[in-house]
């Protein structure tokens, strides 16, 4: 190329991301020659090794090819397979041993799930024969879901759980090198998946009402393709957005020059008392909304609904037809019956109450032990600590296991916390609180913004920082 390439982040991840975006937009076309490593390192004022690492990432993704002394060229367009994800999710269970009390899993209490046996038998006996050519969503379930759906988006489909919905949504709107806004901290699976598809994450801090509007606005200035947020019972903090925060974020998006698709993951569904809110009320063509029924009605149902602009949902449906095809219709009919059944509805309402009580009791126990946690909902409590590793060791020595906080961050440096799942705590959690408090003095400062960097958000590729790419 004769003209300089504009790169605003001279790290290996930034270089790879900038080139990838130019390829995706058509600014760089197959066969175009890229600057040499020496030329680009001189332009950016970085070492040749930094540029070389960026070139390696592009090559591994199949976006560029090296032709020896002739140079590096944009590769012919072809679908590229996701790269192996980093072990954030694996770190959640690495080295785990059987614990007397396992509070690390983020799963519901099986005793609080609705009984599905009688309804499953009813569905099995009364279901009509199905074939490969029927609609992917059982019509009566689709109509029932739409009755209380929080956004008037044009399309709705059913997929195999919340993470399946989020992954398919990201695949539909994000290309290699695109930037994606995530909450900080956020669900480790999101970070792993974003790295696997070559996206660059823009971590945005939170308070007890969700994403901070001013940081969200600054992140939008980096032209992200998507944002992944959790409107209620955010994992891991338990924060829920209120109507004012949702409206404020929608206003920021409406006045932004960036076309950013928002993916809302409502993973806890009806076990949370807060209403299911969505930016899609104001921006239906810019929001993909996910609602899961795993925590309320059973993880083995593996069912979540995904709504959004019709052209995006059609893309998701078409892609699924090349793989699993559809979520089993017998499970969809079972969910339909569960949502209409009075006994199941009472069971979910009881679970909602029990989780609220267990979370409140545990927070009170922590408070009595001298540890402060922020307000929240759902199955998890986010506990800032002075030293994460020593806390985990001390808890394990007492037969208690919790989730380490590091995997919930794009960059865990400067963050010390653990996530405690309260669903198994049928008592008050006094023992867990005492053991946590005995590890060391907790960090002081704001609960949700501990370790928040005093700088504007910057895009980074998970695991592909200058150090991670060596």
N, C-alpha and C positions, 0 to 999 in steps of 0.2 A: 504494500500500500504506500502511496506517495504522501498522504497526509497523516498527521499524528492521530493516534487513537485516544479519545478522551476517557480517562479513568479517574474517578474521584476517590477511590479507596485503593491505594498502592500496596495492598497485601496480596498474597497468593489467592485468597478467596475473592478479594475485590477485583483483581485482574481477570480471573476466570469468569466471575459473574458478569463483568462488563462485556467481555468478548461474547459470552453466551447470549446475552440480551441483544447484541448487535446481530448475531446469527439468527436468532428467533425473529427479529423484526425485519430481516431482509437487508439490513444495511451492509452486512457482510454476506456474500453469496458463496455457494459451493465452488471451490477452485481458487478463491481469492487467497493471495499470499499475505501472511501476517508479518509484522516486523520481526526482525531477528531478536533474540534474547538480549544481545548487547545494545541494539538500537532502543528497545523499549526500556531497558534498565537505565540507560542514559537519560531518556525523556522523563522518566518518573523519579529519578534520583534514588533508585533502590539497587540492591545487589543483583547481579545476574541470577543468583540462586533463587531469589524471590520470584522473578519472572518465570524461571524454569519450573518452579513448583506449580505456578498457575497454569503453565502449558501442560504439565503432566496431568492435572485435574481435568482439563479440557480433552486431552487425549484419552484418558480413561473413560470419559463419558461418550467417546465416539464423535466428538464435535470437530476435532482437528486431526490432521495426520502429518507426520514428519516424513519428508522426502530427502533425508540426509543433507547434503550440502546445498541442495536446491531450496531448502527452507521448510517452513511449516505452513500448511494450507488448510482452509476450511474444508471439512469432509463433505462428501455427498450426503444429502439428507436421508436419514433412516431412523427408524424407531430404536431407541436405546433402552436397554434393560436398567432397572434401578440398581444402584450400587449397594453393596451390603451396608446395612445400617450399623452405626457405632453402638457399643454395648451399654447405652444408658439403661435400657429396659433390663438388660442382663444384670447390670449392677444392682438392680432392685432386689435380686434374689441370689446374687453371687455369694458363695460361702455360707449360705443359709443352712442352719441346722434345725432340727425339730425344736420348737419353742413351747414352753408351757402355756404361753399366752401370745399368740401371733396377731399383732395389730398392724401388719405391714401390707395387707393385700387389697384394701379398698373395696372389698366385696360386701354384699348385703348379708344380714343374718338369715340363714335358711329358715329359722323358726318363724320369721316374720313374713315370708313369702306366701301368696295365696296358694291354696291347695288346687292343683291342676288335674288330678286324677279323674274325678267325675266328669269334668268338662272335656277333657281329652277323649274319654270314652264316648261321650256324646258326639263330639266332632267326628271321630273315626267312624261311628255308626251311621251318621247322617250326611257326610260329605258326598257330593256328587263326583263322579269320575272326572279326572282332569287329564289334560294332554299338554304337549309342548307348545301349543299355539295360543293358549289363553293369555289374557293380559297378565303382566307380572304382578299387579296388585289386585287382590281380591276386591271386587267393587264395593261390597258392603263395608269392608274395613276402611277403604279409602274415603267413603262418604262419612263414616263415623269420625275418622281422624280430622277431617276438614271442619267439623262442627265447632271445635274449640282451638283450631290452629291459630297461632298468633300473627300470621302474616298472610296476605292475600296473593301469594306467589302463584304463577301460572301452572307449575308442574309439581307433582308429588309422587314419590315412589317409596318402596319398602326395601331395605337392605339388611345385611347380617350384622347388626349391632352398630353402636355409635362410632367406633374406630373405623369400621368398614365404610360408614357414611362419610366421615371426615377424609379418609384416604381417597375415596372415589371423587369427592368434591375437589380436593386439591389436584388430583390427576387431571380433572376436567378443565381447570383454570390456570394452573401453574406450569411453566416450562423451565427447563434447566437454566439456572442463573437468575431466575426471578427472585425478587425479594418478597418476604412474607412476614407480616407483623404477628408476633406471639406475645401473650402475657408473660410476665416474669415475676414469680415462677410459673411454670405451666406443666402440663402432663408430659412425661418423658417420651411417650409413644409419638407425640406430635413432632418432637425434635428429631427423633430417630427417623421418622418417615420423611420429614423435610430434607434431611441430609441424604436419604436414599434416592431422592429424585433430583438432587443437585440444587436445591433452593438455598437462598441466603436468608437467615432469620434476622429480624429486627426486634429485639426484646424491648418491651414497654412495661414500665412499672405500674403497680396497682395500689389502691387503697381499699378500705373495706367496702367500697361501692364499685369495685372493678377497675378497668383500665383508666388511667389518668388522662383526661381530655387533652391537656396541653402537650403531654408526651405523644399521645396518639396523633395530634396534628403535626408535630415535628416529624414523626415517623412517616406520615403520608407524603411529606415533602421529598422523601427518598424514592417515590414512585413504586410502591409495592404492588404486586399483582393481587395479593390476597391478605386477609387478616383472619386469624383463628382466635375466637374468643369463647368464653363460657359464661353465658348470661346469669346463671344461678348455680349455687353450690360449687363454685370454681374448685377444681382439683389442682393444687392441694389446699388452698387457703380457706375454702368454704365461703368466699365472698359472693354476694349476689348483687347484681345491678338493680337500681330502682328506676322508676319511670323517668325521672329527671336526668339521670346519667345516660340512659339509653337515648333520650331525645337529644341530649347534648352531643353525643357521638354521631348521631344521624345528621345533625346540623353541620358538624365538621366535615363529614363525608360529602354532604350535598354541595358544599362550597369549595371542595377540593378540586384541583385540576387533574387529580389522579383517579383513574377508574379502578378502584380497589374492590374486589369481591370479598364480602364478609361471610365467613363460615362460622355459624353459631352452634356450639355443641351443648345441647341440654341433655347431658348424660344421666342426670339423676331423676328427671321426670317428676312424677307425682309423689315421690317420697319427700319432696321439698314443699313447704307451705307457701313460699313466695310464688307469685303468679309467673307464668311462662311469658316473658317479654321478648320482643324482637325489634331490631332496627328495621326489619322488613315491613313494619307498619308504615314507615315513611319512605323506605327505599326497596320496594318489593323486587325490582329488577337487579338489585345489587347485593342480595342476601340469600345465602343457602342456609336453611335452618334444619338442625338435626334434633330429633327427640328420641331418646332411647327408652325401652321398656324392660331392660335387663335388671336394673336395681329394684324396680317396683314389682315386676311380675315374674322374674326369674332369669338368671344369666344364660341358662340353656335354651331359652327361646331365641336368643341371638337375633332380636328384631329391633330395628330403629327405622323411623320414617325420615325422609329427606325431601325438603321442598326447596323451590327456587325458580329462577327464570326457566320457562319451558324449554328453551333451546339447550340449556345446560343439563336439565334433568333428562332430556331426550338423549343427550350424549352419554350420560351415566348409564341409562337403560340399554342403549345400543352396545356399550362396552361390556356390560354384564352378560349380554346374550352370547358373547364369545367365550364366556367362562361359566360361572355357575348358572346363568340364565335368569333365575328368580329365587327369592326366598321361599322355601317350601310352603305351598298354599295351605297345607294342613296346619302349619304353625301360625300362619296368618289368620286362619279361621278360629284357631284356639285363642289368639290374642283378642279377636273380635268378641268372642264369648266372654272372656275375662273382663273386658272393658264394660260389658253390659250386665255382668252378674253382680247382684247385690252383695253376696257373701265375699266375693273377691274384692269388691270396692271397699267393703268394711275392713278387710285385711290390710289393704294398702293404706287406708286412713289410720289404722292402728300402728302400722310400721312408721308412718310419718310422725306420729306422736311419740313413739318410743325412741326414734332416732333423735328427735329434738330434745327429749329428756336426757338421753345418754350423753349427748354432746354438751348440754348445759351442766349436767352433773360433773363431767370431766373437767370442763373449764373452771367450774367453781372449786374443784379439788386442786387444780393447778394454782388457782389464785390463793387458796389457803396455804399452799406450799411455797408461795412467794414467786410464782411464775405467771406472767401475764400473756394471754393470747387474745387475739382480736375476735370480733363477732363473726359469725358465719353460720352456715347451714350444711346439711348433708352428712356424709359418712366420715369425713376426715377433719382433723384438727392440725393446724400448722403451728409447730412449736419452735420458735427461735431458741438456740442454745449457744453456749460459749464455744464449745468444741464438738463438732458433729461426731467425729470418730470415737472420742472417749465416751460420749454419751451412748453410742451404739454398743460399745464394748461393755459398759457398765450395765445397760439394760439386759444384754445377752447373758451376762453373768448371773442375773436374777431371773432368767428364764423368760424374758420378755423381748419380743422382736417388733421393731417399727421400721418404717421405710426411711432410708437416708435421704437427706434433702438435696444433695448435690445433683443427682440426675434430673431434677426439676428445673435446672437452669441451663441456658445455652452456654454460659460461662460460669462455673460454680465458684470461681475465685472470689473471696470476700464474703461468701454467704455461708452461714452455719445454721442449720435447722433440721428438724425431723418431721415426718408426717405420721400421725397416729390415727389409725382407723378405729372409730368408736363402736362400730356395729357389734363386735364381740363383747363389749363391756356391759354385761347385764347388771353388774354392780356399779358402784359410783366411781370406780377408777382411782380410788384413794391410793392404792399401792403403786400404781403406775406413776401417779403424780409425785409421790414421795421419792421413788427411785430416780425420776427425771430431775427433781430438784436437788437430789444428793450428788449429781454428777459434777456440777459446778454452778457458779452464778450465771444466770441467763444474761444475754445481751440486753443492753438498754437501748431505747430508741423506739421509733414508730414500728408497729408490728408488721405492716405490709411492705414498708419501704426500707427495711434494714438492708444496708449494703447497696442502696441505689446509687449508681454512678452520678457524679455531679458534672454531667456533660450530656449533650444531645444524643438521641439514639443513633446508633450506627449499624449498618448491615454487616452481618458476619455469617459465614457458612458454618453450621454446626460441625465441630471437629476439624474444620478446614482453616483454622487460624494459621498464622505463619509457623507456629510451632507444630500444629496438628498435621500439616502437610509434608513435613520433612520425613 
